[in-house]
Every structure is written in C-alpha cells, then in structure tokens.
C-alpha cells in the first residue's frame, strides 16, 4: 500500500442530509428556549416562625441550584448559619428542619418547599430576647472559642434534646460526632449539653 493514500473506506465521511436541516434547527431552537420545569414556581418556607414565599428562577428569589445554607444567608440574611466545608463534613451549617438536624449545605432550597426550619437566630425568646437555655449553657461553660462552628453544634444538640430531653453522655457524643471544631476541646461542649440534659432527672 502506498504511503499517503487516503483510506476513505476506513473512515467514511458522514453525509449530511439537507432535508433534515430545518428539523434540526427547529429542535435546537426549541431546546434553547425550553425552561426547566421548576422555574417560574414559588416555594414557601417557614423559617423561625416566619413564612417566606420565594420565586424560583427570578430576581430576588432563589435559583434551582441554591442550597438551603446559601438561601438562609444570602437571601434571608440569617448569617448565623455558617458555611465551612460546604460538603456536609463539618456540621457548621446544621439547622433544624421539621424537628430533625440537617446539613443545610447539602439540601437544595427547592427541596424544602413547605418545610419548617429553625436556625440559631430562632432559638432566643422573640419577646424578651433572652437566649435559649442551651445557648446560655454554652456561654456558661465556655463551650466555644472563635465561635464559627458553635451554631451548628447548638442546633445539633437542640434537635437531640427536643427528641430526648435527658440523653446520656454517649448519646450526646454520638449526636455531635458529625460536628467538628479546631479551636477547643469537645469536653466543654459535652459539659454544656449535659448541664441541660441533667436538669429535671
């Protein structure tokens, strides 16, 4: 075989059918203008007792890809919820949703339609402004240093205490096993939570 000979039989060229050109252009144009099914909808969240109606895909609302932590912080201005690893590994973004502690950085806002959410801002008494007893316990036992991860720890502990008012130390440790802190010993946190758990035994 001579070098440089074109091997048309090995790599046949694709033939374009001009008769399908109009159809291809129509499909392309239709796909470009088609919007996702969840756009132009409104979702409703109850956050710290306040109901919010958020438009999806519109200015001032939320985008389909927004996480709950992003919406709480950037849209609703509730910056007590922290974003650290943004991968569900550190627990800093923990909030309570329908009674359960959840990682808000791992949940899309559009998945929360109709849900009831409590953030760290929602724990204090709305009338007197007094801290929740669990928050005060963290202060009394110096269960924080820089404080960045503290809201997540408090929300995780609060969800546990709501479900089980008198947990054992092992149960508290298990509940907080997903919350990490670089600053302090977790024994301070454990003492703070147990001071609330031991009341009324």
N, C-alpha and C positions, 0 to 999 in steps of 0.2 A: 504493500500500500504506500503510495507516495505521501511524503510528509506535506502537511499543509492542506490536504484535501478536505473539503467541507463534508462533515458527516451528517447530512440532512436526515438520513434515516434513523440516526441515533437520537437526535434532539429535534424532533419535528416542531416547527413553529406553530404557535397557536393561531388559528384563523379566527378573525373577528367577524361576527355576523352583524352586518349593519342593520339588519331588520330588527335586532333586539336593542339597538342603541336607545331608542325612545323609551322603551320599557325600563332599561337600566337607569336612565336619568331620572325617570319618574320615581323609582324605588329609592334612589339616593336622596332625592329632594324630600320625599316623604319621611325618610328616616332622620333627616336633619331637622325637620320641623316637629317631629314627634316628641312629646314631653313625657317624662316618667309618670307613672300612674299616681304617685304620691304627691306630685306638685299640685299647686292650686287647692290644697286642702288646708283645713285648720285643725290643729290639735289642741287639747285642753289639758293643762297640768295644774294640780293643786299643790302649791309649794308653801310650806309653813302657814297653811290655812288660807292662802290667797289663791284664787283661781286665775290662771293666765290663759288667754286664747292666743296661740301663736300660728301665724300663717307660714306654710311650708313653701319655700322657694320664692319668697317675696321679700323686698327690702324691709328691714325692721323685724323680720320673723326669724325662722330657722331654715337652714339648708338640710337636705336629706342626709348629708354626711356628718352633721354636727353631733358630737357626743353630748350626753347629758351634762357632763362636767363643763364643757365649753358653754353650753346654753346657760347654765346656772351662773357662771362667772361673767361671761361677755354680754349676754342678752339681758339677764335679770339682775346683774350687778351683785350677786351673792358670792363674794370672793372668799368667804370663809372656807368653802370647799377648795382644796388645794389640788394642783396637778403636779406630780413629781415625775414618776417613771413614765406615765401616760401609757402604760402597758399592762395594768392590772396586777403588778407585782409588789407594790409597796403599801397599799391601803390608804394613802393620804387623801384620796378622793372619795372615801366612803361616805355615803348618805343613807338614810333610811327610806325605803320605798315600800309602801303597803306593809309596813311593820318589819321588813327584813333589811338587814345591812347589805348594800350592794355597792359595787365598784362603778362609780359614775363615768369613769373614763372608758369603760368597756361596753357601755349601753348607748345606742343611738337615741336621740331625743324623740324621733318619730315612733319609737317603740314604747314610749311612755305615755301615750295618749290615754287619758282617763285615770292616770295613776296619782296617788297621793305621796308627796315627797317631803321629807323633813331634812333640813340642813342644820349645821351648827348654829346658825342665826335663829333658828326656830325653837331652840331649847329654852331660852330665857323666858321669864314670865312677861307676856306682852303688855300687861297692865302696870306692873311695878318695875320692870326692867331687871329684876333680880335674876342672878344666874341659876341655872338648874343645879340641884344638889350635887350631881355628878361633876358638873363643871367646877363648882366650888371645891369639891374634894380634890380635883387635880391641882387647884391653886394651893390648898392647904397642905398637900403632900409634895409640893414642888415636882409634880409629875410632868415636867416639860423643861426645855432649855431654850432653844431657838423658837419652838412653838409651831414650826411648819407642819409637822406631822400630827400635832395634837388634835385638831378637829376630827381627823379620821379615826384616831384611837377612841375619842369620846363617843363618836357616833356608833362605832362597832360595839363599845361597851354598853351604850344606851340600848341598842337593839337587844343585846343579851339580857340586860336587866328587865326590859319590858316583857320579855318572854319568860324569864326565870329570875324573879326578884332576889333569890338567895342562892346564887351559884357557888360552887366550891372553887378553891384556888385553881384546881386543874381545869375546871370548865372555863374559867376566865382566861387562863393561859391558852387553851385551845381556841377560844373565840378570837383572841388577839394574835394568833400565830401568823396571820397574814399582814399584820401592821409592823412596819419597820421604822426604827429611829437610829440615827447615827450619833445623837448627842448624849443620851442619858441611859442609865440602866433601866430595864423594864420593871425592876422591882419597885421603883417609885410608882409606876403606873398600876402595878398589881395592888399595892397598898391602897392607892386611891380608890380603885374599883371595889376592893374588898371592904373598905370602910363604909360604903353604901350597901353592899351585899349583906354585911353583918347586922345592919340595923333591923330590928324587928324579929330577929330569930327567936 
